[in-house]
Amino acid sequence: MPHFDARSLLRHGLTTAVFCCAIALALTVSGQGAWDVQLAYSLGIGLVSWLVIDLGRVLLAPGTGWPHGWRGGVLIAAGIATGYVLGSVIGNAYSGSTQHLPHQHGAMSALVITIAAGAGISFFFYSQSQARHLQAHMAQAQRDAAEARLKLLEAQLEPHMLFNTLANLRVLVATDPPRAQAMLDHLIAYLRATLSASRATTHPLADEFERLRDYLELMAVRMGPRLAYQLDLPEGLRGVDVPPLLLQPLVENAIRHGLEPQVQGGRITVRASTRPGPTGTLLVLEVHDTGAGLATAPPASDAPGSHFGLAQVRERLATLYGTTATLDLIAASAGGTSATVTFSLKSVTP
């Protein structure tokens, strides 16, 4: 069924009526006849032509704006011819004339004005339609590119986590085989849950926290009592959609640069909350550690992945939420570091 855009049709009709009034005024000023008579002819010819062309393009080219090739030219010619004939009849009926002429200089002059005006305004509407069609295609292409980029970033994050875990496992195999076995069991369970999960762009925040719990249990095998953690997720935020693996790189960063450099280790707290924002409710996700802190943390190593997590989180936030999302690293006053992710929510369950 053809797509009928009533607003576009009405907009074209009003534009045509204004254009017809301008033509009638120009003809009156040039001495072609009374204003009301010229307006009757102009509106009759213009509005009939508009109806034929606009309704015809909806039937011939649904969803694309205008018919291509010879069909577009035939449609405009048919609209102008129909408008000239029927509009002249309307003008004659109003003026009481039997000459079938829109103005005193004759049919040829009237026909030239009709063709020029009809072709000009049709080209104007065609240009607008093509511009809107091109903008829609560009917007769709940008959405497709953003989605493809997001998938690429997600595909890079999981091997990154696996690389870090296997590197840790390699050390434990040589130094503590029983703990290495326990870590391998946790890794298998974690990968099974990860591989069975959907590759959707987002998933519930509850799933993100469950993945974090699995990962922290995995790290706890290696670090033992040096790692403590707390996950704080309010019940009302469990169903909020977030990108998969959004928080895990921040937790990895806290362990690598915060807790591991300290002999005593430390504690990681992950919490979700909301706060009012300038354009609506904001979701706030915090990863706080009691580690070495920004000022005393050792320089990042040159090992693969040492700068990976934070950069990927920022890129994924920018891809999904644009400039409305932020990632801030703040040195905590009592020691340690807080990484805070903030982005807008359309609605949040209280």
Residue pairs with C-beta under 8 A, 6 or more apart in sequence:
1 62
2 58
2 59
2 62
2 63
3 58
3 62
3 63
4 58
5 58
9 54
9 55
9 58
12 50
12 54
12 125
13 47
13 50
13 51
13 54
15 121
15 124
15 125
16 46
16 47
16 49
16 50
16 121
17 43
17 46
17 47
19 46
19 117
19 121
20 39
20 42
20 43
20 45
20 46
20 47
21 39
21 42
21 43
23 38
23 42
23 46
23 113
23 117
24 35
24 38
24 39
24 41
24 42
24 43
25 35
25 38
27 33
27 38
27 42
27 103
28 34
28 35
28 38
32 38
32 103
32 104
32 105
33 103
33 104
36 94
37 91
37 94
37 95
38 102
38 103
40 90
40 91
40 94
40 95
41 87
41 88
41 90
41 91
41 94
41 95
41 102
41 103
41 110
42 87
42 102
43 87
43 90
44 83
44 86
44 87
44 88
44 89
44 90
44 91
44 94
45 83
45 84
45 86
45 87
45 88
45 91
45 102
45 114
46 83
46 87
46 117
46 118
46 121
47 83
47 87
48 82
48 83
48 86
48 87
48 90
49 79
49 80
49 82
49 83
49 84
49 87
49 114
49 118
50 79
50 83
50 121
52 75
52 78
52 79
52 82
52 83
53 75
53 76
53 79
53 118
53 122
54 125
56 75
56 78
56 79
57 65
57 66
57 67
57 72
57 75
60 67
60 71
60 75
61 67
61 68
64 133
65 126
65 129
65 130
65 132
65 133
66 72
66 126
66 129
66 130
67 75
72 126
76 118
76 119
76 122
79 118
79 122
80 114
80 115
80 118
80 119
83 114
83 118
84 110
84 111
84 114
87 102
87 114
88 100
88 101
88 102
88 110
89 100
91 97
91 102
92 98
92 99
92 100
100 107
101 107
101 110
102 110
102 113
102 114
103 109
103 110
146 319
146 320
147 201
149 315
149 319
150 201
150 243
150 316
150 319
150 320
151 199
153 312
153 315
153 316
153 319
154 199
154 243
154 244
154 245
154 316
156 308
156 312
157 245
157 248
157 249
157 312
158 194
158 245
160 249
160 305
160 308
160 309
160 312
161 215
161 245
161 248
161 249
161 252
162 191
163 304
163 305
164 252
164 256
164 305
165 183
165 187
165 218
168 183
168 219
168 222
169 180
169 183
169 184
169 187
169 222
172 179
172 180
172 183
172 222
173 180
179 221
179 222
179 224
182 221
183 218
183 221
183 222
186 214
186 217
186 218
186 221
187 218
189 214
190 211
190 214
190 215
190 218
193 210
193 211
193 214
194 211
197 203
197 207
197 244
200 244
201 243
201 320
202 241
202 242
202 243
202 244
202 320
203 241
203 242
203 244
204 238
204 239
204 240
204 241
204 242
205 233
205 237
205 238
205 239
205 240
205 241
205 242
205 272
206 233
206 238
206 239
207 244
208 242
208 244
208 245
208 246
208 247
209 231
209 233
209 270
209 272
211 244
211 245
211 248
212 231
212 247
212 248
212 251
212 270
213 231
215 248
215 251
215 252
216 227
216 229
216 231
216 251
216 268
219 227
219 255
220 227
220 229
223 255
223 259
223 260
223 265
225 265
226 259
226 264
226 265
226 266
227 255
227 259
227 265
227 266
227 267
227 268
228 265
228 266
228 267
228 268
229 267
229 268
229 269
229 270
230 267
230 268
230 269
230 270
231 270
231 271
232 269
232 270
232 271
232 272
233 271
233 272
234 272
234 273
236 348
236 349
236 350
237 272
237 273
237 274
237 283
237 348
237 349
239 349
240 272
240 283
240 345
240 348
240 349
242 283
242 285
243 316
243 317
243 320
246 285
246 313
246 316
246 317
246 341
247 270
247 285
247 287
247 341
249 308
249 309
249 310
249 312
249 313
250 287
250 309
250 310
250 313
250 339
250 341
251 268
251 270
251 287
252 309
253 309
253 310
253 339
254 268
254 287
254 288
254 289
254 291
254 337
254 339
255 268
255 289
256 306
257 291
257 292
257 297
257 298
257 300
257 337
258 266
258 289
258 290
258 291
258 292
258 293
258 297
258 336
258 337
259 265
259 266
259 268
259 289
259 290
259 291
259 292
260 291
261 291
261 292
261 297
261 298
262 291
262 292
266 289
266 290
266 291
266 336
267 289
267 290
268 287
268 288
268 289
269 286
269 287
269 288
269 289
270 285
270 286
270 287
270 288
271 285
271 286
271 288
272 283
272 284
272 285
272 286
273 284
273 286
274 281
274 282
274 283
274 284
274 345
274 348
275 281
275 282
275 284
276 282
277 344
279 324
279 344
280 344
280 345
280 346
281 344
281 345
281 347
281 348
282 342
282 343
282 344
282 345
283 342
283 343
283 344
283 345
283 348
284 340
284 341
284 342
285 340
285 341
285 342
286 338
286 339
286 340
286 341
287 338
287 339
287 340
288 332
288 336
288 337
288 338
288 339
289 336
289 337
289 338
290 332
290 334
290 335
290 336
291 297
291 335
291 336
291 337
292 298
292 336
293 331
293 332
293 335
293 336
293 337
294 329
294 331
294 337
295 331
297 337
300 306
300 307
310 327
310 329
310 339
313 327
313 341
314 327
317 325
317 326
317 327
317 341
317 343
318 325
320 343
321 343
321 344
324 343
324 344
325 341
325 342
325 343
325 344
326 340
326 341
326 342
326 343
327 339
327 340
327 341
328 339
328 340
328 342
329 337
329 338
329 339
330 337
330 338
330 339
330 340
331 337
331 338
332 338
